[in-house]
């Protein structure tokens, strides 16, 4: 048995095929436009990076690592992941505090990455100092002084390094860095 399409069905199929071709072309045209814009942005950023001196590279590397660490520890707190709730809950803190401290860490990580806003950066660094020192004190008071607490030296060191480099940049430039 041979199946034949009516002219209307055949016409609809041709229109659908043509629409698919047009949609593919529009997609690729849009992709090319986005790629060109992305190329311009990447070229600009590379140009800026190549013009940076060594101290600026060190500052942004240390600050980026510290901000990434704080952001990666903030996300489980914000979503109240089971591991974060168990760990911080074992220290005696309620769940609402876990979410609050997670949001504060995320906002602080964003604040230290954005140029300008000197006072907000100062507050962010102060908040990180309270957070990290408070975490060390809480862990020591609950679990005692154990060798695993030495793991906190890395984020504390990154925070101090980032803050000191930022202050030095402000002093050199005589303005906000």
C-alpha positions as CSV (number, residue, x, y, z in Angstrom):
1,X,0.0,0.0,0.0
2,X,1.5,3.2,-1.1
3,X,0.9,6.3,1.1
4,X,0.6,9.6,-0.6
5,X,0.5,13.0,0.9
6,X,-2.1,15.5,0.1
7,X,-0.7,18.8,-1.4
8,X,-1.5,20.6,1.9
9,X,0.5,18.1,4.1
10,X,3.4,18.2,1.6
11,X,3.4,22.0,1.7
12,X,3.4,22.0,5.5
13,X,6.3,19.7,5.5
14,X,8.3,21.9,3.1
15,X,7.5,25.0,5.2
16,X,8.6,23.2,8.4
17,X,11.9,22.1,6.7
18,X,12.4,25.7,5.5
19,X,11.7,27.0,9.0
20,X,14.3,24.6,10.4
21,X,16.9,25.8,7.9
22,X,16.1,29.4,8.6
23,X,16.3,28.8,12.4
24,X,19.7,27.0,12.0
25,X,21.0,30.0,9.9
26,X,19.7,32.5,12.5
27,X,21.3,30.4,15.3
28,X,24.7,30.3,13.5
29,X,24.5,34.1,12.7
30,X,23.7,34.8,16.4
31,X,26.6,32.5,17.4
32,X,29.0,34.3,15.1
33,X,27.9,37.7,16.6
34,X,28.3,36.4,20.2
35,X,31.7,34.9,19.3
36,X,32.9,38.2,17.8
37,X,31.9,40.0,21.0
38,X,33.5,37.4,23.1
39,X,36.7,37.7,21.1
40,X,36.7,41.5,21.7
41,X,36.2,41.0,25.4
42,X,39.0,38.3,25.7
43,X,41.4,40.4,23.6
44,X,40.7,43.4,25.9
45,X,41.3,41.3,29.0
46,X,44.5,39.8,27.7
47,X,45.7,43.2,26.8
48,X,45.0,44.4,30.3
49,X,46.7,41.3,31.8
50,X,49.8,41.7,29.7
51,X,50.2,45.3,30.9
52,X,50.1,44.3,34.6
53,X,53.3,44.3,36.5
54,X,54.4,41.5,38.7
55,X,53.0,42.9,42.0
56,X,49.5,43.2,40.4
57,X,49.7,39.6,39.1
58,X,50.5,38.4,42.6
59,X,47.8,40.5,44.2
60,X,45.1,39.2,41.8
61,X,46.3,35.6,42.0
62,X,46.2,35.6,45.8
63,X,42.9,37.5,46.0
64,X,41.3,35.3,43.3
65,X,42.4,32.1,45.2
66,X,41.1,33.5,48.5
67,X,37.8,34.7,47.0
68,X,37.3,31.3,45.3
69,X,38.0,29.5,48.5
70,X,35.5,31.6,50.4
71,X,32.9,31.3,47.6
72,X,33.3,27.5,47.5
73,X,32.8,27.3,51.2
74,X,29.8,29.7,51.1
75,X,27.8,27.8,48.5
76,X,27.2,24.7,50.7
77,X,26.3,27.0,53.6
78,X,23.8,29.0,51.5
79,X,22.0,25.9,50.2
80,X,22.3,24.3,53.7
81,X,24.0,21.2,52.4
82,X,23.9,18.2,54.7
83,X,27.7,18.1,55.2
84,X,27.8,21.8,56.1
85,X,24.9,21.5,58.5
86,X,26.4,18.5,60.2
87,X,29.9,20.2,60.5
88,X,28.8,23.6,61.7
89,X,25.8,22.1,63.7
90,X,28.3,20.0,65.6
91,X,30.0,23.2,66.7
92,X,26.7,24.3,68.3
93,X,25.4,26.8,65.7
94,X,21.8,26.8,64.4
95,X,20.8,26.3,60.8
96,X,19.8,29.9,60.3
97,X,23.3,31.0,61.3
98,X,24.8,28.7,58.7
99,X,22.8,30.3,55.9
100,X,23.5,33.8,57.2
101,X,27.3,33.2,57.3
102,X,27.2,31.6,53.8
103,X,25.5,34.7,52.3
104,X,28.0,37.0,54.1
105,X,30.9,35.0,52.8
106,X,29.6,35.1,49.2
107,X,29.0,38.9,49.4
108,X,32.4,39.4,50.8
109,X,34.1,37.3,48.1
110,X,32.3,39.4,45.5
111,X,33.2,42.7,47.3
112,X,37.0,42.0,47.4
113,X,37.0,41.2,43.6
114,X,35.3,44.4,42.5
115,X,37.6,47.4,42.1
116,X,36.7,50.5,44.1
117,X,34.5,50.6,47.2
118,X,37.4,50.9,49.7
119,X,35.2,50.9,52.8
120,X,33.2,47.8,51.7
121,X,36.4,45.9,51.0
122,X,37.7,46.8,54.5
123,X,34.5,45.5,56.0
124,X,34.7,42.3,53.8
125,X,38.3,41.6,55.0
126,X,37.2,42.3,58.6
127,X,34.3,39.9,58.2
128,X,36.5,37.2,56.8
129,X,38.9,37.7,59.7
130,X,36.0,37.2,62.2
131,X,34.7,34.2,60.2
132,X,38.1,32.4,59.9
133,X,39.3,33.2,63.5
134,X,35.9,32.3,64.9
135,X,35.9,29.0,63.0
136,X,39.3,28.2,64.5
137,X,38.3,29.1,68.0
138,X,35.0,27.1,67.6
139,X,36.8,24.0,66.4
140,X,39.4,24.2,69.1
141,X,36.8,24.7,71.8
142,X,34.7,21.7,70.7
143,X,37.3,19.3,69.4
144,X,40.4,20.5,71.2
145,X,43.7,21.4,69.6
146,X,44.3,18.7,66.8
147,X,46.6,18.7,63.8
148,X,43.8,19.1,61.3
149,X,43.3,22.7,62.5
150,X,46.5,23.4,60.6
151,X,44.4,23.3,57.4
152,X,43.0,26.7,58.4
153,X,46.4,28.3,58.0
154,X,46.0,28.3,54.2
155,X,42.8,30.4,54.0
156,X,44.0,32.7,56.8
157,X,47.4,33.1,55.0
158,X,45.6,33.9,51.8
159,X,43.4,36.4,53.5
160,X,46.3,38.2,55.2
161,X,48.3,38.2,51.9
162,X,45.4,39.5,49.9
163,X,44.7,42.3,52.4
164,X,48.4,43.3,52.8
165,X,48.8,43.4,49.0
166,X,45.6,45.4,48.6
167,X,46.8,47.9,51.2
168,X,50.1,48.2,49.5
169,X,48.4,48.9,46.2
170,X,46.4,51.7,47.8
171,X,49.5,53.3,49.3
172,X,51.4,53.1,45.9
173,X,48.5,54.5,43.9
174,X,47.5,57.0,46.5
175,X,43.9,56.1,45.7
176,X,41.6,53.1,45.6
177,X,42.9,50.0,43.9
